[in-house]
Amino acid sequence: MAAPLSDTSLSPLRTVAVVGLGTMGTGIAEVLTRAGRTVVGIDVSEAQAARAVAALETATARSVARGRLTEPERAEVLARLHTSTELRAAADADLVIEVAPESYETKQQILRELDGVVRPETIIATGTNALSVTRLAADSARPERVLGLHFFNPAQAMKLVEVVSSVLTAPGAVAAVTDLAIDLGKEPVAVGDRPGFVADGLLFGYLNQAAAMYEARYASREDIDAAMRLGCGLPMGPLALLDLIGVDTARTVLDAMYAASGDRLHAPAPILKQLSEAGLTGRKAGRGFYTYEAPGSASVVPDALTPSGSDAPAGGRSVRSVGVAGSGTMASGIAEVFAKGGYRVVLAARSEEKAQAAKARIGKSLARSVDKGRMTAEAAAEVLDRIAPAGSYDAFAEVDLAVEAVAEDLEIKRQLFAALDKVCKPGAVLATTTSSLPVVACARATSRPQDVIGMHFFNPAPAMKLVEVVRTVLTADDVHATVREVCGTIRKHAVDCGDRAGFIVNALLFPYLNNAVKMVEEHYASLDDIDAAMKLGGGYPMGPFELLDVVGLDVSLAIEKVLHREFRDPGLAPAPLLEHLVAAGCLGRKTGRGFREYARR
């Protein structure tokens, strides 16, 4: 019978056994030894144990070379790590962290053996990110002392640790492990037991959709990854991240998530199974979605799918002047971008006053760039001189490219394209900046649908490098080539995609945001914990609720509705909480209240 567990009965967890010395186990062992813990590293393979010791020797030598450790301190760190191939080496541990392969059979066998080895007061933590902690705990003789402790890779660098309680876990065990995580310099988030927990629960659904998008040949792997890096500020694109995590690992996590949720968004994309069963599991195998220099290498090498310079479209139309329709933030930003690229720009709005106000906004933006030393006052003046404000779209008569950036309303855009059709000269390219509406509907409002294309800029346009170039089934090849060339001139990274809801970025981003809202609805985790989990565990520049409040809950709801209507997937249905907040007028920062409250300006 295990000793009763209370907050005061626990040791300070000074000796920790780490079972499984793969990449994650080795990283956890390094974190613990550097924090002054005595670590027993256990692995069935002597060679793997030796590699863990060698990895710690290399990492600490690097720290000495960088002045972060002294040689005596390094010697102390190395002396704290002991290795064994036998589980009985964990006998004196205050805490055992199991990071064996993601298999119930393997993990349950380890937990059963540990029951006969460790002291009654020892806490056992599983490092699973996909399996049920409750199921693992129930198979132990001490379920109240079993919990989840999910580190993120690389454990040495990633701040987030998810502390996972089952219905059987004693509060004292959670408190002791949480205190340890804080002492390790980590930021613990307390979560309940469900597949994926918070960070992976949101992350893997997004990764799965990206894999499905690639499998459907909607966009190239390079364009999908570039779109999410440049459009969302992510440190890595989803397909490259799948290769880093391991395609087989992702498939295992998604299988567990789908078994629990029944949500089709979690049903593993078939390509994950195909790659896994072919042994193409990502970086560790030397090949996954990409091909790598060698197994374990991070260096991508060209393969049969790598785009070549000859893949770029050629034969575009000449563009010397650009018309930008609209007077809001996006229109001003896009006009500034084109003027900086050397184009003569006509900035047209519904009145001369609105057009002048939009140009004045550009002047302020350029002045900020001058103040920050990004451009000279002379260069700013030249850019501003290239912009001619106009109170009528008749001023677009001679432009070579007309770009609309008016309200995200299909009828308004259709009316504008019908007007541009009458005003613009033959051969002019007509582009819409819509983020969610069908480009072909704008094209059909004209007598020249072959000249219409999507150019989805991201806000703020002067700073964001991405442009999604959206071809319809009617867009002419030379129109596509023209826009690609123009994107190069204005120093934007163009990605190609077809005319379907959300294009690349919003089609992957907004289901992720919607799922975060559902987590809060289900009282699984708090806004703050979810935001912290995605920033610290996923490398996101903003948490999902921070981002929703910035984008606007009304805008987000509209995009969710478009995605749900187009793809007919129940998992894409907008979260009721999002609908309720919009109905209440809580639209985010712009109204002073969304998921959080903001000080009125």
C-alpha positions as CSV (number, residue, x, y, z in Angstrom):
1,M,0.0,0.0,0.0
2,A,1.5,3.4,-1.0
3,A,2.0,6.0,1.6
4,P,-0.7,8.7,1.8
5,L,0.2,11.6,-0.4
6,S,-0.1,15.2,0.8
7,D,1.6,18.4,-0.1
8,T,4.0,18.1,2.8
9,S,5.0,14.4,2.4
10,L,7.0,14.9,-0.8
11,S,10.8,15.2,-1.0
12,P,12.1,18.1,-3.1
13,L,12.6,15.7,-6.0
14,R,16.4,15.8,-5.9
15,T,17.1,12.4,-7.7
16,V,15.3,11.8,-11.0
17,A,15.4,8.8,-13.2
18,V,14.8,9.3,-16.9
19,V,13.7,6.1,-18.7
20,G,14.4,6.3,-22.4
21,L,17.4,8.2,-23.7
22,G,16.4,9.2,-27.1
23,T,16.4,12.8,-28.2
24,M,13.8,13.9,-25.7
25,G,15.1,11.8,-22.8
26,T,18.6,13.0,-23.4
27,G,17.4,16.7,-23.5
28,I,15.4,16.2,-20.2
29,A,18.5,14.7,-18.6
30,E,20.6,17.7,-19.6
31,V,18.0,20.1,-18.2
32,L,17.9,18.3,-14.9
33,T,21.7,17.9,-14.4
34,R,22.2,21.6,-15.2
35,A,19.6,22.4,-12.5
36,G,21.5,20.5,-9.9
37,R,19.5,17.2,-9.9
38,T,21.1,13.8,-9.7
39,V,20.0,11.9,-12.8
40,V,19.8,8.2,-13.5
41,G,19.5,7.8,-17.3
42,I,18.1,4.4,-18.2
43,D,17.9,2.8,-21.6
44,V,17.8,-0.8,-22.8
45,S,20.6,0.1,-25.2
46,E,24.1,0.6,-23.9
47,A,24.9,2.5,-27.0
48,Q,22.0,4.9,-26.6
49,A,23.1,5.5,-23.0
50,A,26.6,6.2,-24.2
51,R,25.2,8.7,-26.8
52,A,23.3,10.5,-24.0
53,V,26.5,10.9,-22.0
54,A,28.4,12.1,-25.1
55,A,25.6,14.6,-25.9
56,L,25.9,16.1,-22.4
57,E,29.7,16.3,-22.7
58,T,29.4,18.1,-26.1
59,A,26.7,20.5,-24.9
60,T,28.5,21.4,-21.7
61,A,31.8,21.8,-23.6
62,R,30.0,24.3,-25.9
63,S,28.7,26.1,-22.8
64,V,32.3,26.4,-21.5
65,A,33.5,27.8,-24.8
66,R,30.7,30.4,-24.7
67,G,31.5,31.4,-21.2
68,R,28.2,30.1,-19.8
69,L,29.9,27.4,-17.6
70,T,33.3,27.1,-16.0
71,E,35.3,23.9,-16.2
72,P,34.6,23.0,-12.5
73,E,30.9,23.6,-13.1
74,R,30.9,21.4,-16.1
75,A,32.6,18.7,-14.2
76,E,29.8,18.9,-11.6
77,V,27.1,18.7,-14.2
78,L,28.7,15.6,-15.8
79,A,29.1,13.9,-12.4
80,R,25.4,14.2,-11.8
81,L,24.5,11.9,-14.7
82,H,24.7,8.1,-14.2
83,T,23.4,5.6,-16.8
84,S,22.1,2.1,-16.6
85,T,20.4,-0.5,-18.8
86,E,18.3,-1.8,-15.8
87,L,15.1,-0.3,-14.4
88,R,16.2,-1.2,-10.9
89,A,18.7,1.7,-11.1
90,A,15.6,3.9,-10.4
91,A,15.2,2.4,-6.9
92,D,16.3,5.6,-5.1
93,A,14.6,8.1,-7.4
94,D,12.2,10.7,-6.0
95,L,10.7,11.1,-9.5
96,V,10.8,8.8,-12.6
97,I,10.2,10.4,-16.0
98,E,9.3,7.9,-18.6
99,V,9.9,8.9,-22.3
100,A,9.8,5.5,-24.0
101,P,8.2,5.1,-27.5
102,E,4.5,6.0,-27.8
103,S,3.1,2.6,-27.2
104,Y,0.6,1.6,-24.5
105,E,2.3,-1.8,-24.2
106,T,5.8,-0.4,-23.8
107,K,4.8,2.2,-21.3
108,Q,2.5,0.0,-19.3
109,Q,5.3,-2.6,-19.0
110,I,7.7,0.0,-17.7
111,L,5.2,1.3,-15.2
112,R,4.4,-2.2,-13.9
113,E,8.1,-2.9,-13.5
114,L,8.6,0.4,-11.7
115,D,5.9,-0.6,-9.2
116,G,8.2,-3.3,-7.9
117,V,11.3,-1.1,-7.9
118,V,10.7,2.4,-6.6
119,R,9.9,3.6,-3.1
120,P,6.2,4.1,-2.1
121,E,6.5,7.9,-2.2
122,T,8.1,8.1,-5.6
123,I,6.2,10.0,-8.3
124,I,6.1,8.5,-11.8
125,A,5.6,10.9,-14.8
126,T,4.9,9.8,-18.3
127,G,6.2,12.0,-21.1
128,T,3.5,10.9,-23.6
129,N,2.0,13.5,-25.9
130,A,-0.6,11.2,-27.4
131,L,-1.6,8.4,-25.0
132,S,-4.1,8.5,-22.1
133,V,-2.4,9.3,-18.8
134,T,-5.5,7.9,-17.1
135,R,-5.2,4.6,-18.8
136,L,-1.5,4.4,-18.0
137,A,-2.1,5.4,-14.3
138,A,-5.0,2.9,-13.9
139,D,-2.6,0.1,-14.8
140,S,-0.2,1.1,-12.0
141,A,-0.3,0.0,-8.4
142,R,0.0,3.7,-7.4
143,P,-2.3,5.6,-9.8
144,E,-2.5,8.6,-7.5
145,R,1.3,9.1,-8.0
146,V,1.2,8.9,-11.8
147,L,0.8,12.0,-14.0
148,G,1.9,13.4,-17.3
149,L,5.0,15.7,-17.7
150,H,5.2,16.8,-21.3
151,F,8.4,18.6,-22.3
152,F,8.8,20.1,-25.8
153,N,11.6,19.4,-28.2
154,P,14.3,20.6,-27.8
155,A,13.8,20.2,-24.0
156,Q,16.9,22.4,-23.3
157,A,15.4,25.4,-25.2
158,M,11.7,25.1,-25.0
159,K,10.1,26.8,-21.9
160,L,6.8,25.1,-21.9
161,V,6.0,22.0,-19.8
162,E,2.5,20.6,-19.6
163,V,1.7,19.0,-16.2
164,V,-1.1,16.5,-16.9
165,S,-3.5,15.3,-14.2
166,S,-5.8,12.3,-14.5
167,V,-8.9,11.9,-12.4
168,L,-6.7,9.7,-10.2
169,T,-3.8,12.0,-9.6
170,A,-3.2,13.4,-6.1
171,P,-2.9,17.2,-5.9
172,G,0.4,16.8,-4.0
173,A,2.1,15.0,-6.9
174,V,1.0,17.8,-9.2
175,A,2.3,20.5,-6.9
176,A,5.7,18.8,-6.4
177,V,6.2,18.3,-10.2
178,T,5.0,21.9,-10.9
179,D,7.5,23.2,-8.4
180,L,10.3,21.2,-10.1
181,A,9.3,22.5,-13.5
182,I,9.6,26.1,-12.2
183,D,13.0,25.3,-10.6
184,L,14.2,24.0,-14.0
185,G,13.4,27.5,-15.4
186,K,10.3,26.2,-17.3
187,E,6.8,27.6,-17.4
188,P,4.4,24.8,-16.4
189,V,0.8,24.8,-17.6
190,A,-1.7,22.5,-15.7
191,V,-4.0,20.6,-18.0
192,G,-6.4,17.6,-17.9
193,D,-6.0,14.3,-19.7
194,R,-7.0,14.4,-23.3
195,P,-4.9,13.5,-26.4
196,G,-2.5,16.2,-27.4
197,F,-3.2,18.2,-24.3
198,V,-3.2,21.9,-25.1
199,A,-0.3,22.7,-27.4
200,D,-0.2,19.5,-29.5
201,G,-4.0,19.3,-29.4
202,L,-4.1,22.6,-31.4
203,L,-0.8,22.1,-33.3
204,F,-1.4,18.6,-34.7
205,G,-4.8,19.5,-36.2
206,Y,-3.2,22.3,-38.1
207,L,-0.3,20.1,-39.2
208,N,-2.7,17.5,-40.4
209,Q,-4.6,20.0,-42.5
210,A,-1.4,21.2,-44.0
211,A,-0.5,17.6,-45.0
212,A,-3.9,17.1,-46.5
213,M,-3.6,20.4,-48.4
214,Y,-0.3,19.2,-49.9
215,E,-1.6,15.8,-50.6
216,A,-4.5,17.4,-52.6
217,R,-1.9,19.2,-54.7
218,Y,-3.5,22.5,-53.8
219,A,-0.1,24.1,-53.2
220,S,3.6,23.0,-53.3
221,R,5.3,22.1,-50.0
222,E,7.6,25.1,-50.4
223,D,4.6,27.5,-50.8
224,I,2.7,26.0,-47.9
225,D,5.6,26.3,-45.6
226,A,6.6,29.8,-46.8
227,A,3.0,31.0,-46.5
228,M,2.7,30.0,-42.8
229,R,6.2,31.4,-41.9
230,L,5.7,34.7,-43.7
231,G,2.0,35.1,-43.2
232,C,1.8,34.1,-39.5
233,G,5.4,34.7,-38.3
234,L,5.9,31.1,-37.4
235,P,9.5,29.8,-37.0
236,M,8.9,26.8,-39.3
237,G,6.4,25.8,-41.9
238,P,4.0,22.9,-41.1
239,L,5.6,20.3,-43.5
240,A,9.1,21.0,-42.3
241,L,7.8,20.8,-38.7
242,L,6.2,17.4,-39.4
243,D,9.6,16.2,-40.7
244,L,11.2,17.5,-37.5
245,I,8.7,15.9,-35.2
246,G,8.6,12.7,-37.2
247,V,5.8,11.8,-39.6
248,D,5.2,8.5,-37.7
249,T,4.9,10.3,-34.4
250,A,2.5,12.8,-35.9
251,R,0.4,9.9,-37.2
252,T,0.3,8.3,-33.8
253,V,-0.7,11.5,-32.0
254,L,-3.5,12.2,-34.6
255,D,-4.8,8.6,-34.3
256,A,-5.2,9.1,-30.6
257,M,-6.8,12.5,-31.0
258,Y,-9.3,11.2,-33.6
259,A,-10.1,8.2,-31.4
260,A,-11.0,10.6,-28.6
261,S,-12.7,13.4,-30.6
262,G,-14.2,11.7,-33.7
263,D,-13.4,15.1,-35.4
264,R,-12.5,14.6,-39.1
265,L,-9.9,17.3,-38.7
266,H,-7.9,14.9,-36.5
267,A,-8.2,11.9,-38.9
268,P,-4.7,11.5,-40.1
269,A,-4.2,12.5,-43.7
270,P,-3.5,9.4,-45.8
271,I,-0.1,10.8,-46.9
272,L,1.1,10.5,-43.3
273,K,0.3,6.7,-43.3
274,Q,2.0,6.3,-46.8
275,L,5.2,8.1,-45.7
276,S,5.3,6.3,-42.4
277,E,4.9,2.8,-43.9
278,A,7.5,3.6,-46.5
279,G,10.0,4.6,-43.8
280,L,10.0,8.2,-44.9
281,T,9.5,9.5,-41.4
282,G,11.3,12.9,-41.7
283,R,14.7,14.2,-40.7
284,K,15.5,11.1,-38.6
285,A,15.2,9.0,-41.8
286,G,16.8,11.5,-44.1
287,R,13.5,11.9,-46.0
288,G,9.9,12.8,-45.3
289,F,8.1,15.7,-47.0
290,Y,11.6,17.0,-47.9
291,T,14.9,15.2,-48.6
292,Y,17.8,15.8,-46.2
293,E,21.6,15.5,-46.5
294,A,21.7,12.5,-44.2
295,P,19.5,10.8,-41.6
296,G,19.3,13.2,-38.6
297,S,20.5,16.2,-40.7
298,A,18.6,19.5,-40.8
299,S,20.0,20.4,-44.2
300,V,17.4,20.1,-47.0
301,V,18.8,19.0,-50.4
302,P,17.1,19.3,-53.8
303,D,15.0,16.4,-55.0
304,A,12.6,15.7,-57.8
305,L,10.0,18.0,-56.3
306,T,12.3,21.0,-55.7
307,P,11.3,24.0,-57.9
308,S,13.9,25.2,-60.3
309,G,14.4,28.6,-61.8
310,S,12.7,27.4,-65.0
311,D,9.5,26.8,-63.0
312,A,8.8,30.6,-62.7
313,P,6.2,31.8,-65.1
314,A,7.5,34.0,-68.0
315,G,6.0,36.3,-70.5
316,G,4.1,38.8,-68.3
317,R,2.6,42.0,-69.4
318,S,4.4,45.4,-68.9
319,V,3.4,47.2,-65.7
320,R,4.6,50.8,-65.2
321,S,1.6,52.3,-63.3
322,V,-0.7,50.8,-60.6
323,G,-4.1,51.8,-59.5
324,V,-5.1,51.0,-55.9
325,A,-8.9,51.3,-55.0
326,G,-9.8,52.0,-51.4
327,S,-8.9,54.4,-48.6
328,G,-8.5,52.1,-45.6
329,T,-5.4,50.8,-43.9
330,M,-4.8,48.0,-46.4
331,A,-5.3,50.3,-49.4
332,S,-2.9,52.8,-48.0
333,G,-0.3,50.1,-47.1
334,I,-0.5,48.5,-50.6
335,A,-0.2,51.9,-52.3
336,E,2.9,52.6,-50.2
337,V,4.4,49.2,-51.2
338,F,3.9,49.8,-54.9
339,A,5.3,53.4,-54.7
340,K,8.4,52.1,-52.8
341,G,8.8,49.5,-55.6
342,G,9.1,52.4,-58.1
343,Y,5.7,52.3,-59.6
344,R,3.5,55.3,-60.3
345,V,0.4,54.9,-58.2
346,V,-3.1,56.2,-58.5
347,L,-4.8,56.0,-55.1
348,A,-8.6,56.3,-55.8
349,A,-11.4,56.4,-53.2
350,R,-15.0,57.4,-53.3
351,S,-14.2,61.0,-52.7
352,E,-11.2,63.3,-53.1
353,E,-11.1,63.9,-49.3
354,K,-10.9,60.1,-48.5
355,A,-8.1,59.7,-51.1
356,Q,-6.1,62.7,-49.7
357,A,-6.6,61.3,-46.1
358,A,-5.2,57.9,-47.3
359,K,-2.2,59.6,-48.9
360,A,-1.6,61.5,-45.6
361,R,-1.6,58.2,-43.8
362,I,1.1,57.0,-46.1
363,G,3.1,60.2,-45.5
364,K,3.0,59.5,-41.7
365,S,4.1,55.9,-42.3
366,L,7.0,57.0,-44.4
367,A,8.0,59.6,-41.8
368,R,8.1,56.9,-39.2
369,S,10.5,55.0,-41.5
370,V,12.7,58.1,-41.7
371,D,12.7,58.5,-37.9
372,K,13.8,54.9,-37.5
373,G,16.6,55.3,-40.0
374,R,15.1,52.9,-42.5
375,M,15.1,55.4,-45.4
376,T,16.2,59.0,-46.0
377,A,13.9,62.0,-46.1
378,E,14.7,62.4,-49.8
379,A,13.7,58.9,-50.6
380,A,10.5,59.2,-48.6
381,A,9.6,62.4,-50.5
382,E,10.2,60.6,-53.8
383,V,7.9,57.7,-52.8
384,L,5.1,60.1,-51.7
385,D,5.5,62.0,-55.0
386,R,4.7,58.8,-57.0
387,I,1.2,58.6,-55.4
388,A,-1.6,60.6,-57.0
389,P,-4.8,60.7,-55.0
390,A,-8.1,60.7,-56.9
391,G,-11.8,60.9,-56.0
392,S,-13.0,58.7,-58.9
393,Y,-12.0,55.4,-60.4
394,D,-12.0,57.1,-63.7
395,A,-8.4,57.9,-62.9
396,F,-7.6,54.3,-63.5
397,A,-8.0,54.7,-67.3
398,E,-4.3,54.3,-68.1
399,V,-3.0,52.0,-65.3
400,D,-1.5,48.7,-66.2
401,L,-2.5,47.0,-62.9
402,A,-5.6,47.8,-60.8
403,V,-5.7,46.4,-57.3
404,E,-8.9,46.7,-55.2
405,A,-8.7,46.9,-51.4
406,V,-12.2,47.8,-50.4
407,A,-14.5,46.2,-47.9
408,E,-14.6,42.4,-47.6
409,D,-18.2,42.3,-49.1
410,L,-18.8,40.3,-52.3
411,E,-21.4,42.6,-53.7
412,I,-19.3,45.7,-53.1
413,K,-16.4,44.0,-54.8
414,R,-18.5,42.9,-57.8
415,Q,-19.8,46.4,-58.3
416,L,-16.3,47.7,-58.2
417,F,-15.0,45.2,-60.7
418,A,-17.9,46.0,-63.0
419,A,-16.8,49.7,-62.8
420,L,-13.1,48.8,-63.4
421,D,-14.1,46.8,-66.4
422,K,-15.6,49.9,-68.0
423,V,-12.8,52.3,-66.9
424,C,-9.5,50.3,-67.3
425,K,-7.8,50.0,-70.7
426,P,-7.7,46.6,-72.6
427,G,-4.9,44.4,-71.3
428,A,-4.9,45.9,-67.8
429,V,-4.6,43.3,-65.0
430,L,-7.4,43.5,-62.4
431,A,-6.6,42.1,-59.0
432,T,-8.6,41.6,-55.8
433,T,-7.0,41.5,-52.3
434,T,-9.8,39.4,-50.8
435,S,-8.8,37.1,-48.0
436,S,-11.8,34.8,-48.2
437,L,-14.2,35.6,-51.0
438,P,-14.2,33.8,-54.4
439,V,-12.0,35.6,-56.9
440,V,-13.9,34.1,-59.8
441,A,-17.1,35.9,-58.6
442,C,-15.2,39.2,-59.1
443,A,-13.9,38.0,-62.4
444,R,-17.4,37.1,-63.7
445,A,-18.5,40.7,-62.9
446,T,-16.3,41.8,-65.8
447,S,-16.3,41.1,-69.5
448,R,-12.6,40.0,-69.2
449,P,-12.4,37.3,-66.5
450,Q,-9.1,36.1,-68.0
451,D,-7.5,39.4,-66.8
452,V,-8.6,38.9,-63.1
453,I,-6.5,37.4,-60.4
454,G,-6.2,37.5,-56.6
455,M,-3.3,39.3,-54.8
456,H,-3.8,38.7,-51.1
457,F,-1.5,41.0,-49.1
458,F,-1.2,40.7,-45.4
459,N,-1.6,43.4,-42.8
460,P,0.5,45.6,-42.4
461,A,1.3,45.5,-46.1
462,P,4.6,47.4,-45.9
463,A,6.0,45.0,-43.3
464,M,4.5,41.6,-44.3
465,K,6.5,39.8,-47.0
466,L,3.8,37.4,-48.2
467,V,1.4,37.7,-51.1
468,E,-0.9,34.8,-52.0
469,V,-1.4,34.8,-55.8
470,V,-4.7,33.3,-56.5
471,R,-5.5,32.0,-60.0
472,T,-9.1,31.2,-61.0
473,V,-9.8,28.6,-63.7
474,L,-10.2,31.5,-66.1
475,T,-7.0,33.5,-65.3
476,A,-4.7,33.8,-68.3
477,D,-1.1,32.5,-68.0
478,D,0.4,35.9,-68.8
479,V,-1.7,37.6,-66.1
480,H,-0.3,35.1,-63.5
481,A,3.2,35.7,-64.8
482,T,2.7,39.5,-64.6
483,V,1.6,39.4,-61.0
484,R,4.5,37.1,-60.0
485,E,7.0,39.5,-61.7
486,V,5.4,42.5,-59.9
487,C,5.7,40.7,-56.6
488,G,9.4,40.3,-57.2
489,T,9.7,44.0,-58.0
490,I,8.0,45.1,-54.8
491,R,10.1,42.6,-52.8
492,K,7.3,40.3,-51.8
493,H,7.4,36.5,-51.6
494,A,4.6,35.2,-53.8
495,V,3.0,31.8,-53.2
496,D,0.6,30.3,-55.7
497,C,-2.8,28.9,-54.7
498,G,-6.1,28.1,-56.3
499,D,-9.4,30.0,-55.8
500,R,-10.9,28.3,-52.8
501,A,-11.9,29.5,-49.4
502,G,-9.1,30.7,-47.2
503,F,-6.4,30.1,-49.8
504,I,-3.4,28.8,-47.8
505,V,-2.9,30.8,-44.7
506,N,-6.5,31.4,-43.6
507,A,-7.5,27.9,-44.4
508,L,-4.9,26.6,-42.0
509,L,-4.9,29.4,-39.4
510,F,-8.6,29.8,-38.7
511,P,-9.6,26.2,-37.9
512,Y,-6.7,26.3,-35.4
513,L,-8.1,29.5,-33.8
514,N,-11.6,28.0,-33.8
515,N,-10.3,24.9,-32.0
516,A,-8.7,27.1,-29.4
517,V,-12.1,28.7,-28.7
518,K,-13.7,25.3,-28.4
519,M,-11.0,24.3,-25.7
520,V,-12.2,27.3,-23.6
521,E,-15.8,26.5,-24.2
522,E,-15.2,23.0,-22.9
523,H,-13.4,24.5,-19.8
524,Y,-10.3,22.4,-20.7
525,A,-7.9,25.2,-20.2
526,S,-7.9,29.0,-19.6
527,L,-7.2,31.7,-22.2
528,D,-3.9,32.5,-20.5
529,D,-2.7,28.9,-20.4
530,I,-3.7,28.3,-24.1
531,D,-1.9,31.5,-25.2
532,A,1.1,30.6,-23.2
533,A,1.2,27.0,-24.5
534,M,1.2,28.1,-28.1
535,K,3.8,30.8,-27.7
536,L,6.1,28.7,-25.6
537,G,5.4,25.3,-27.0
538,G,4.7,26.1,-30.6
539,G,6.8,29.2,-31.2
540,Y,3.8,31.3,-32.2
541,P,4.4,35.0,-32.0
542,M,1.0,35.5,-30.5
543,G,-1.4,33.2,-28.6
544,P,-4.7,32.3,-30.4
545,F,-6.8,34.6,-28.2
546,E,-4.3,37.5,-28.6
547,L,-4.5,37.0,-32.3
548,L,-8.3,36.7,-32.5
549,D,-8.7,40.0,-30.6
550,V,-6.2,41.7,-32.9
551,V,-7.8,40.4,-36.1
552,G,-11.3,41.1,-34.9
553,L,-13.8,38.5,-33.7
554,D,-16.3,39.6,-36.4
555,V,-13.7,39.2,-39.1
556,S,-12.7,35.8,-37.7
557,L,-16.3,34.6,-37.5
558,A,-16.9,35.6,-41.1
559,I,-13.9,33.7,-42.3
560,E,-14.9,30.6,-40.2
561,K,-18.3,30.7,-41.8
562,V,-16.9,30.9,-45.3
563,L,-14.6,27.9,-44.6
564,H,-17.5,25.9,-43.1
565,R,-19.8,26.7,-46.0
566,E,-17.2,25.8,-48.6
567,F,-15.7,22.6,-47.2
568,R,-18.9,21.4,-45.4
569,D,-16.9,19.8,-42.6
570,P,-18.7,19.8,-39.2
571,G,-15.3,20.4,-37.5
572,L,-15.1,23.8,-39.2
573,A,-18.4,25.0,-37.7
574,P,-17.7,28.3,-35.8
575,A,-17.5,27.8,-32.1
576,P,-20.7,29.0,-30.4
577,L,-18.7,31.2,-28.0
578,L,-17.2,33.1,-30.9
579,E,-20.7,33.7,-32.3
580,H,-22.0,34.8,-28.9
581,L,-19.2,37.4,-28.4
582,V,-19.7,38.8,-31.9
583,A,-23.5,39.1,-31.2
584,A,-22.7,40.9,-28.0
585,G,-20.5,43.4,-29.8
586,C,-17.3,42.2,-28.2
587,L,-15.2,42.3,-31.3
588,G,-11.7,42.5,-29.8
589,R,-9.3,45.4,-29.4
590,K,-11.2,47.7,-31.7
591,T,-14.2,47.7,-29.4
592,G,-12.2,47.5,-26.1
593,R,-13.4,44.0,-25.4
594,G,-13.2,40.6,-27.0
595,F,-11.8,37.5,-25.2
596,R,-10.0,40.0,-23.0
597,E,-10.7,43.6,-22.0
598,Y,-8.6,46.5,-23.2
599,A,-8.1,50.1,-22.1
600,R,-10.0,52.5,-24.3
601,R,-7.8,54.9,-26.2
